[in-house]
Amino acid sequence: QADSMSEVGNGTLTTHVLNTASGLPAAGLAVRLARLQEPGQQWTELAQRHTDVDGRCQPLLAPGQAKSGTYKLHFETAEYWQGLGHTSFYPFVEVVFIITDPAQKLHVPLLISPYSYTTYRGS
């Protein structure tokens, strides 16, 4: 019989933000994580972070905190570009994804420039 902890798993969620206009990490960018409450369209905020000088932040989900479901990473890109003296076409970027296996480590990087962004499932 499995205990309830093993069902939750020890997955973590990490991100990395790279400024592709400069080729440098995006430091000091605000990131928020939310989870969709089923049923309905209500999002519950789980974590708030700021990226460090390497464009990374502490894991947004601690080991054992992940549950299967739909999640959203919200990146405050306009605020970041304003700090560099640029305007941004995108006021913010939201990346919505599904966690099916809570035990898996998930890495969701974001590449940004003032007029584009790219995200992918990293490892």
DSSP file (Angstrom, degrees, kcal/mol; ACC not computed):
  #  RESIDUE AA STRUCTURE BP1 BP2  ACC     N-H-->O    O-->H-N    N-H-->O    O-->H-N    TCO  KAPPA ALPHA  PHI   PSI    X-CA   Y-CA   Z-CA
    1    1 A Q              0   0    0      0, 0.0     2,-0.2     0, 0.0     0, 0.0   0.000 360.0 360.0 360.0 123.6    0.0    0.0    0.0
    2    2 A A        -     0   0    0      1,-0.1     2,-0.1     2,-0.1     5,-0.0  -0.545 360.0-126.9 -78.0 138.5    1.5    3.3   -1.1
    3    3 A D    >>  -     0   0    0     -2,-0.2     4,-0.9     1,-0.1     3,-0.8  -0.458  27.3-107.1 -80.3 163.1    1.5    6.1    1.4
    4    4 A S  H 3> S+     0   0    0      1,-0.2     4,-1.3     2,-0.2     3,-0.2   0.777 114.7  63.4 -63.7 -27.0   -0.1    9.5    0.3
    5    5 A M  H 3> S+     0   0    0      1,-0.2     4,-1.6     2,-0.2    -1,-0.2   0.895  98.7  53.2 -65.1 -39.3    3.3   11.2    0.1
    6    6 A S  H <4 S+     0   0    0     -3,-0.8    -1,-0.2     1,-0.2    -2,-0.2   0.795 104.7  56.2 -69.6 -25.6    4.5    8.9   -2.8
    7    7 A E  H  < S+     0   0    0     -4,-0.9    -1,-0.2    -3,-0.2    -2,-0.2   0.865 105.1  51.7 -70.8 -35.5    1.4    9.7   -4.8
    8    8 A V  H  < S-     0   0    0     -4,-1.3     3,-0.3    -3,-0.2    -2,-0.2   0.869 100.6-157.8 -69.3 -35.9    2.1   13.4   -4.6
    9    9 A G     <  -     0   0    0     -4,-1.6    94,-0.2     1,-0.2    57,-0.1  -0.087  25.2 -93.4  82.0 174.3    5.7   12.8   -5.9
   10   10 A N        +     0   0    0     53,-0.2    93,-0.2    93,-0.2    -1,-0.2  -0.092  65.1 149.8-120.7  34.6    8.7   15.0   -5.5
   11   11 A G        -     0   0    0     91,-1.0    55,-0.5    -3,-0.3    54,-0.5  -0.279  26.9-160.7 -66.8 151.8    8.5   17.0   -8.7
   12   12 A T        -     0   0    0     92,-0.2    94,-2.9    51,-0.1     2,-0.5  -0.934   9.1-141.1-129.2 157.8    9.8   20.5   -8.9
   13   13 A L  E     +Ab  61 106A   0     48,-0.9    47,-2.8    -2,-0.3    48,-0.7  -0.979  25.0 173.1-121.6 124.0    9.1   23.3  -11.4
   14   14 A T  E     - b   0 107A   0     92,-2.6    94,-2.8    -2,-0.5     2,-0.3  -0.879   9.8-168.3-127.0 160.8   11.8   25.6  -12.6
   15   15 A T        -     0   0    0     -2,-0.3    42,-0.6    42,-0.3     2,-0.3  -0.926   7.2-160.8-140.3 165.9   12.1   28.3  -15.2
   16   16 A H  B     -D   56   0B   0     92,-0.4    94,-2.8    -2,-0.3     2,-0.5  -0.950   9.7-154.3-149.7 127.6   14.9   30.3  -16.8
   17   17 A V  E     -e  110   0C   0     38,-2.5     9,-2.8    -2,-0.3     2,-0.5  -0.923  10.7-171.7-113.3 124.7   14.4   33.6  -18.6
   18   18 A L  E     -eF 111  25C   0     92,-2.5    94,-3.0    -2,-0.5     2,-1.0  -0.951  21.8-139.0-117.7 130.7   16.8   34.7  -21.3
   19   19 A N  E  >> -eF 112  24C   0      5,-3.0     4,-2.2    -2,-0.5     5,-0.9  -0.774  18.2-171.7 -84.1 104.2   16.8   38.1  -23.0
   20   20 A T  T  45S+     0   0    0     92,-2.5    93,-0.2    -2,-1.0    -1,-0.2   0.656  79.3  65.5 -77.3 -13.3   17.5   37.1  -26.6
   21   21 A A  T  45S+     0   0    0     91,-0.7    -1,-0.2     1,-0.1    92,-0.1   0.857 120.7  20.5 -72.0 -34.3   18.0   40.7  -27.7
   22   22 A S  T  45S-     0   0    0     -3,-0.5    -2,-0.2     2,-0.2    -1,-0.1   0.603  99.8-126.5-106.0 -16.9   21.1   40.9  -25.5
   23   23 A G  T  <5S+     0   0    0     -4,-2.2    -3,-0.2     1,-0.3    -2,-0.0   0.613  73.6 116.5  77.0  12.7   21.9   37.2  -25.2
   24   24 A L  E   <S-F   19   0C   0     -5,-0.9    -5,-3.0     1,-0.1    -1,-0.3  -0.756  75.3 -91.4-112.6 157.4   22.0   37.7  -21.4
   25   25 A P  E     -F   18   0C   0      0, 0.0     2,-1.0     0, 0.0    -7,-0.3  -0.329  41.0-116.0 -61.2 148.7   19.8   36.3  -18.7
   26   26 A A    >   -     0   0    0     -9,-2.8     3,-0.5    28,-0.2     2,-0.3  -0.788  38.7-165.2 -90.5 103.7   16.8   38.4  -17.7
   27   27 A A  T 3   +     0   0    0     -2,-1.0    25,-0.2     1,-0.2    26,-0.2  -0.632  61.8  17.8 -92.3 146.9   17.4   39.4  -14.1
   28   28 A G  T 3  S+     0   0    0     23,-2.3     2,-0.5    -2,-0.3    -1,-0.2   0.703  80.5 150.0  73.5  21.0   14.9   40.9  -11.8
   29   29 A L    <   -     0   0    0     -3,-0.5    22,-2.0    23,-0.2     2,-0.3  -0.756  46.5-124.3 -91.2 130.2   11.9   39.7  -13.8
   30   30 A A  E     -H   50   0D   0     -2,-0.5    46,-2.5    46,-0.4     2,-0.4  -0.543  30.0-175.0 -76.5 133.0    8.7   39.0  -11.7
   31   31 A V  E     -HI  49  75D   0     18,-2.8    18,-3.0    -2,-0.3     2,-0.4  -0.989   4.5-172.3-129.1 136.0    7.3   35.5  -12.1
   32   32 A R  E     -HI  48  74D   0     42,-2.2    42,-2.9    -2,-0.4     2,-0.4  -0.982   9.4-152.3-128.8 144.0    4.1   34.1  -10.6
   33   33 A L  E     +HI  47  73D   0     14,-2.4    13,-3.4    -2,-0.4    14,-1.4  -0.947  17.3 175.2-114.9 134.3    2.7   30.6  -10.7
   34   34 A A  E     -HI  45  72D   0     38,-2.2    38,-2.5    -2,-0.4     2,-0.4  -0.948  19.0-143.5-134.0 156.9   -1.0   29.7  -10.5
   35   35 A R  E     -HI  44  71D   0      9,-2.4     9,-2.7    -2,-0.3     2,-0.4  -0.964  23.6-118.5-121.7 138.1   -3.0   26.5  -10.7
   36   36 A L  E     -H   43   0D   0     34,-3.1     2,-0.7    -2,-0.4    34,-0.4  -0.597  22.5-136.6 -77.2 127.6   -6.4   26.2  -12.4
   37   37 A Q  E   > -H   42   0D   0      5,-3.3     5,-0.7    -2,-0.4    -1,-0.1  -0.766  34.8-109.5 -84.8 117.3   -9.2   25.2  -10.0
   38   38 A E  T   5S+     0   0    0     -2,-0.7     2,-0.1     3,-0.1     3,-0.1  -0.761  93.0  32.6 -93.8 140.3  -11.3   22.5  -11.7
   39   39 A P  T   5S+     0   0    0      0, 0.0     3,-0.2     0, 0.0     2,-0.2   0.698 118.6  19.5 -80.6 173.2  -14.1   22.9  -12.7
   40   40 A G  T   5S-     0   0    0      1,-0.1    -4,-0.0    -2,-0.1     0, 0.0  -0.523  92.3 -78.7 105.6-173.1  -14.3   26.6  -13.8
   41   41 A Q  T   5S+     0   0    0     -2,-0.2     2,-0.5    -3,-0.1    -1,-0.1  -0.099  74.5 133.3-121.7  33.0  -11.7   29.2  -14.7
   42   42 A Q  E   < -H   37   0D   0     -5,-0.7    -5,-3.3    -3,-0.2     2,-0.4  -0.766  40.8-154.5 -92.0 123.7  -10.5   30.2  -11.3
   43   43 A W  E     -H   36   0D   0     -2,-0.5     2,-0.5    -7,-0.2    -7,-0.2  -0.809   1.0-155.7 -99.0 136.7   -6.7   30.5  -10.8
   44   44 A T  E     -H   35   0D   0     -9,-2.7    -9,-2.4    -2,-0.4     2,-0.3  -0.954  18.5-130.7-111.1 121.1   -5.1   30.1   -7.4
   45   45 A E  E     +H   34   0D   0     -2,-0.5   -11,-0.3   -11,-0.2     3,-0.1  -0.523  29.2 173.0 -73.9 133.3   -1.7   31.7   -7.0
   46   46 A L  E     +     0   0D   0    -13,-3.4     2,-0.3     1,-0.3   -12,-0.2   0.706  57.7   6.9-111.0 -30.4    0.9   29.4   -5.6
   47   47 A A  E     -H   33   0D   0    -14,-1.4   -14,-2.4     2,-0.0     2,-0.4  -0.998  47.7-157.8-157.3 151.6    4.2   31.3   -5.8
   48   48 A Q  E     +H   32   0D   0     -2,-0.3     2,-0.3   -16,-0.2   -16,-0.2  -0.999  24.9 162.4-131.9 135.2    5.9   34.6   -6.6
   49   49 A R  E     -H   31   0D   0    -18,-3.0   -18,-2.8    -2,-0.4     2,-0.4  -0.921  29.7-140.6-142.1 166.8    9.5   34.9   -7.5
   50   50 A H  E     -H   30   0D   0     -2,-0.3     8,-0.2   -20,-0.2   -20,-0.2  -0.994  33.6-113.5-126.0 139.1   12.0   37.3   -9.1
   51   51 A T        -     0   0    0    -22,-2.0   -23,-2.3    -2,-0.4     6,-0.2  -0.387  29.9-134.7 -69.6 149.2   14.7   36.0  -11.4
   52   52 A D    >   -     0   0    0      4,-3.5     3,-2.3   -25,-0.2   -23,-0.2  -0.146  42.3 -74.4 -90.2-169.4   18.3   36.3  -10.2
   53   53 A V  T 3  S+     0   0    0      1,-0.3   -26,-0.1   -26,-0.2    -2,-0.1   0.729 134.6  54.0 -63.0 -20.8   21.3   37.5  -12.2
   54   54 A D  T 3  S-     0   0    0      2,-0.2    -1,-0.3   -28,-0.1   -28,-0.2   0.328 119.5-109.7 -93.6   6.3   21.3   34.2  -14.0
   55   55 A G  S <  S+     0   0    0     -3,-2.3   -38,-2.5     1,-0.3     2,-0.2   0.636  85.1 111.1  75.6  13.3   17.7   34.6  -15.1
   56   56 A R  B     -D   16   0B   0    -40,-0.2    -4,-3.5    -6,-0.1    -1,-0.3  -0.706  46.0-167.5-115.3 167.3   16.7   31.8  -12.7
   57   57 A C        -     0   0    0    -42,-0.6   -42,-0.3    -2,-0.2     3,-0.1  -0.932  40.1 -70.2-145.0 169.7   14.7   31.6   -9.4
   58   58 A Q  S    S-     0   0    0     -2,-0.3   -43,-0.1    -8,-0.2     4,-0.0  -0.266  75.0 -76.5 -56.3 148.5   14.0   29.2   -6.6
   59   59 A P        -     0   0    0      0, 0.0   -45,-0.2     0, 0.0    -1,-0.1  -0.185  36.2-143.1 -50.1 138.7   11.8   26.3   -7.7
   60   60 A L  S    S+     0   0    0    -47,-2.8     2,-0.4     1,-0.2   -46,-0.1   0.713  90.9  40.5 -81.2 -21.1    8.2   27.4   -8.0
   61   61 A L  B    S-A   13   0A   0    -48,-0.7   -48,-0.9   -14,-0.0    -1,-0.2  -0.991  84.4-141.5-125.9 124.2    7.0   24.1   -6.7
   62   62 A A    >>  -     0   0    0     -2,-0.4     3,-2.6   -50,-0.2     4,-0.5  -0.378  44.4 -73.5 -75.4 159.5    8.8   22.4   -3.9
   63   63 A P  T 34 S+     0   0    0      0, 0.0   -53,-0.2     0, 0.0    -1,-0.2  -0.308 124.7  16.8 -52.4 131.4    9.3   18.7   -3.8
   64   64 A G  T 34 S+     0   0    0    -53,-0.3   -54,-0.1    38,-0.2   -52,-0.1   0.356 103.4  94.4  86.6  -6.4    6.0   17.1   -3.0
   65   65 A Q  T <4  +     0   0    0     -3,-2.6     2,-0.1   -54,-0.5   -53,-0.1   0.702  58.6  98.9 -91.1 -20.8    4.0   20.2   -3.8
   66   66 A A     <  -     0   0    0     -4,-0.5     2,-0.3   -55,-0.5   -55,-0.1  -0.411  47.0-179.9 -71.7 140.8    3.1   19.4   -7.4
   67   67 A K        -     0   0    0     -2,-0.1    32,-0.2    34,-0.1    34,-0.1  -0.951  38.9 -93.8-130.6 154.3   -0.3   17.9   -8.2
   68   68 A S  S    S+     0   0    0     -2,-0.3     2,-0.3    32,-0.2    32,-0.2  -0.425  78.9  85.2 -66.5 145.9   -1.6   16.9  -11.6
   69   69 A G  E    S- J   0  99D   0     30,-2.0    30,-3.1    -2,-0.1     2,-0.5  -0.954  79.8 -48.6 153.3-172.2   -3.5   19.8  -13.2
   70   70 A T  E     - J   0  98D   0    -34,-0.4   -34,-3.1    -2,-0.3     2,-0.3  -0.835  52.0-175.1-101.6 130.7   -3.3   22.9  -15.3
   71   71 A Y  E     -IJ  35  97D   0     26,-3.2    26,-2.3    -2,-0.5     2,-0.4  -0.816  12.9-152.4-124.8 160.9   -0.8   25.6  -14.3
   72   72 A K  E     -IJ  34  96D   0    -38,-2.5   -38,-2.2    -2,-0.3     2,-0.5  -0.985   2.9-158.1-139.0 125.3    0.1   29.1  -15.5
   73   73 A L  E     -IJ  33  95D   0     22,-2.8    22,-2.7    -2,-0.4     2,-0.6  -0.913  14.7-160.9 -98.1 126.7    3.5   30.9  -15.3
   74   74 A H  E     -IJ  32  94D   0    -42,-2.9   -42,-2.2    -2,-0.5     2,-0.5  -0.942   4.0-166.4-112.8 118.7    3.0   34.7  -15.5
   75   75 A F  E     -IJ  31  93D   0     18,-3.3    18,-2.2    -2,-0.6     2,-1.8  -0.919  18.4-141.5-109.8 125.5    6.0   36.7  -16.5
   76   76 A E     >  +     0   0    0    -46,-2.5     4,-1.3    -2,-0.5   -46,-0.4  -0.552  38.6 158.4 -84.0  76.6    6.0   40.5  -16.0
   77   77 A T  H  >  +     0   0    0     -2,-1.8     4,-2.7     2,-0.2     5,-0.2   0.859  63.8  56.7 -74.7 -36.8    7.8   41.3  -19.2
   78   78 A A  H  > S+     0   0    0     13,-1.8     4,-2.8    -3,-0.2     5,-0.2   0.927 107.5  49.9 -61.5 -44.0    6.8   45.0  -19.7
   79   79 A E  H  > S+     0   0    0     12,-0.4     4,-1.7     1,-0.2    -1,-0.2   0.897 111.6  49.7 -59.2 -42.1    8.1   45.9  -16.3
   80   80 A Y  H  X S+     0   0    0     -4,-1.3     4,-0.7     2,-0.2    -2,-0.2   0.942 112.8  44.9 -63.5 -49.3   11.4   44.2  -17.1
   81   81 A W  H ><>S+     0   0    0     -4,-2.7     5,-2.9     1,-0.2     3,-0.9   0.881 109.2  56.4 -65.7 -37.6   11.8   45.9  -20.5
   82   82 A Q  H ><5S+     0   0    0     -4,-2.8     3,-1.6     1,-0.3    -1,-0.2   0.894 101.9  57.5 -58.8 -39.2   10.8   49.3  -19.0
   83   83 A G  H 3<5S+     0   0    0     -4,-1.7    -1,-0.3     1,-0.3    -2,-0.2   0.752 108.4  46.4 -62.8 -23.8   13.7   48.9  -16.5
   84   84 A L  T <<5S-     0   0    0     -3,-0.9    -1,-0.3    -4,-0.7    -2,-0.2   0.371 123.4-105.1 -97.8   2.8   16.0   48.5  -19.5
   85   85 A G  T < 5S+     0   0    0     -3,-1.6     2,-0.3     1,-0.3    -3,-0.2   0.704  82.9 118.6  82.3  20.0   14.5   51.6  -21.3
   86   86 A H      < -     0   0    0     -5,-2.9     2,-0.3    -6,-0.1    -1,-0.3  -0.806  58.5-132.9-113.5 157.0   12.6   49.6  -23.9
   87   87 A T        -     0   0    0     -2,-0.3     2,-0.4    -3,-0.1     3,-0.1  -0.792  23.2-143.6 -99.3 155.7    8.9   49.2  -24.7
   88   88 A S        -     0   0    0     -2,-0.3    27,-0.2     1,-0.1   -10,-0.1  -0.958  15.6-147.2-123.0 138.2    7.5   45.8  -25.1
   89   89 A F  S    S+     0   0    0     25,-2.7    26,-0.1    -2,-0.4    -1,-0.1   0.814  94.8  58.7 -67.2 -30.6    4.8   44.6  -27.5
   90   90 A Y        -     0   0    0     24,-0.6    -1,-0.1     1,-0.1     3,-0.1  -0.900  68.8-161.2-105.0 116.9    3.7   42.1  -24.9
   91   91 A P  S    S-     0   0    0      0, 0.0   -13,-1.8     0, 0.0   -12,-0.4   0.831  79.4 -13.8 -66.0 -30.6    2.7   43.6  -21.6
   92   92 A F        -     0   0    0    -15,-0.2     2,-0.4   -16,-0.2   -16,-0.2  -0.964  65.9-127.9-159.1 165.5    3.2   40.2  -20.0
   93   93 A V  E     -J   75   0D   0    -18,-2.2   -18,-3.3    -2,-0.3     2,-0.5  -0.986  17.1-167.3-122.9 131.2    3.6   36.6  -21.0
   94   94 A E  E     -J   74   0D   0     -2,-0.4     2,-0.6   -20,-0.2   -20,-0.2  -0.979   1.4-166.6-119.3 127.3    1.5   33.7  -19.7
   95   95 A V  E     -J   73   0D   0    -22,-2.7   -22,-2.8    -2,-0.5     2,-0.4  -0.953   7.1-165.9-113.5 116.2    2.6   30.1  -20.3
   96   96 A V  E     +J   72   0D   0     -2,-0.6     2,-0.3   -24,-0.2   -24,-0.2  -0.872  18.0 159.2-105.3 132.7   -0.1   27.6  -19.6
   97   97 A F  E     -J   71   0D   0    -26,-2.3   -26,-3.2    -2,-0.4     2,-0.5  -0.942  34.2-117.6-148.8 166.2    0.8   23.9  -19.3
   98   98 A I  E     -J   70   0D   0     -2,-0.3     2,-0.7   -28,-0.2   -28,-0.2  -0.919  11.3-152.1-114.1 131.3   -0.4   20.6  -17.9
   99   99 A I  E     +J   69   0D   0    -30,-3.1   -30,-2.0    -2,-0.5    -2,-0.0  -0.908  24.3 163.5 -97.6 115.7    1.3   18.5  -15.2
  100  100 A T  S    S+     0   0    0     -2,-0.7    -1,-0.2     1,-0.3   -32,-0.2   0.777  71.4  41.2 -99.7 -35.1    0.3   14.9  -15.7
  101  101 A D    >   -     0   0    0      1,-0.1     3,-1.9   -34,-0.1    -1,-0.3  -0.889  65.8-168.0-116.9 100.6    3.0   13.2  -13.6
  102  102 A P  T 3  S+     0   0    0      0, 0.0   -91,-1.0     0, 0.0   -36,-0.2   0.688  84.4  63.8 -62.0 -17.8    3.6   15.2  -10.4
  103  103 A A  T 3  S+     0   0    0    -93,-0.2   -93,-0.2   -94,-0.2     2,-0.2   0.649  84.4  96.3 -81.2 -14.5    6.8   13.2   -9.7
  104  104 A Q  S <  S-     0   0    0     -3,-1.9     2,-0.4   -93,-0.1   -92,-0.2  -0.491  78.1-122.4 -78.8 143.8    8.6   14.6  -12.8
  105  105 A K        -     0   0    0    -94,-0.2     2,-0.4    -2,-0.2   -92,-0.2  -0.722  31.4-158.9 -79.5 131.7   10.9   17.5  -12.7
  106  106 A L  E     -b   13   0A   0    -94,-2.9   -92,-2.6    -2,-0.4     2,-0.5  -0.947  13.2-172.8-117.9 133.6    9.6   20.2  -15.1
  107  107 A H  E     -bC  14 122A   0     15,-0.6    15,-3.2    -2,-0.4   -92,-0.2  -0.986   2.0-177.2-125.9 120.5   11.7   23.0  -16.6
  108  108 A V        -     0   0    0    -94,-2.8   -92,-0.4    -2,-0.5    13,-0.2  -0.824  11.3-169.0-121.4  90.1    9.8   25.7  -18.5
  109  109 A P        -     0   0    0      0, 0.0    11,-0.9     0, 0.0     2,-0.4  -0.366   6.6-153.0 -77.9 158.0   12.2   28.2  -20.0
  110  110 A L  E     -eG  17 119C   0    -94,-2.8   -92,-2.5     9,-0.2     2,-0.5  -0.996   4.1-162.9-133.0 128.0   11.2   31.5  -21.6
  111  111 A L  E     -eG  18 118C   0      7,-3.0     7,-2.2    -2,-0.4     2,-0.4  -0.946  21.8-174.6-107.7 126.9   13.2   33.4  -24.3
  112  112 A I  E     +eG  19 117C   0    -94,-3.0   -92,-2.5    -2,-0.5   -91,-0.7  -0.935  22.4 163.8-129.2 146.3   12.1   37.0  -24.6
  113  113 A S  E >   - G   0 116C   0      3,-2.5     3,-1.0    -2,-0.4   -32,-0.1  -0.890  57.1 -93.5-138.9 171.4   12.8   40.1  -26.8
  114  114 A P  T 3  S+     0   0    0      0, 0.0   -25,-2.7     0, 0.0   -24,-0.6   0.780 124.8  29.4 -59.5 -23.5   10.6   43.2  -27.0
  115  115 A Y  T 3  S+     0   0    0    -27,-0.2     2,-0.3   -26,-0.1   -27,-0.1   0.261 122.9  31.5-123.1  12.8    8.7   41.8  -30.0
  116  116 A S  E <   -G  113   0C   0     -3,-1.0    -3,-2.5   -26,-0.1     2,-0.3  -0.993  50.6-169.0-158.9 160.6    8.8   38.0  -29.5
  117  117 A Y  E     -G  112   0C   0     -2,-0.3     2,-0.4    -5,-0.2    -5,-0.2  -0.983   3.9-167.9-150.8 153.7    8.9   35.2  -27.0
  118  118 A T  E     -G  111   0C   0     -7,-2.2    -7,-3.0    -2,-0.3     2,-0.3  -0.994   5.4-179.0-139.0 142.0    9.4   31.5  -27.1
  119  119 A T  E     +G  110   0C   0     -2,-0.4     2,-0.3    -9,-0.2    -9,-0.2  -0.964   5.1 169.9-137.8 157.4    8.9   28.8  -24.6
  120  120 A Y        -     0   0    0    -11,-0.9     2,-0.9    -2,-0.3    -2,-0.0  -0.976  44.1 -90.5-157.6 165.5    9.4   25.1  -24.6
  121  121 A R        -     0   0    0     -2,-0.3   -13,-0.2   -13,-0.2     2,-0.0  -0.764  51.8-170.3 -85.3 110.5    9.5   22.1  -22.3
  122  122 A G  B      C  107   0A   0    -15,-3.2   -15,-0.6    -2,-0.9    -1,-0.0  -0.133 360.0 360.0 -89.0-172.0   13.0   21.9  -21.1
  123  123 A S              0   0    0    -17,-0.1   -18,-0.1    -2,-0.0   -15,-0.1   0.336 360.0 360.0-127.9 360.0   14.8   19.2  -19.1
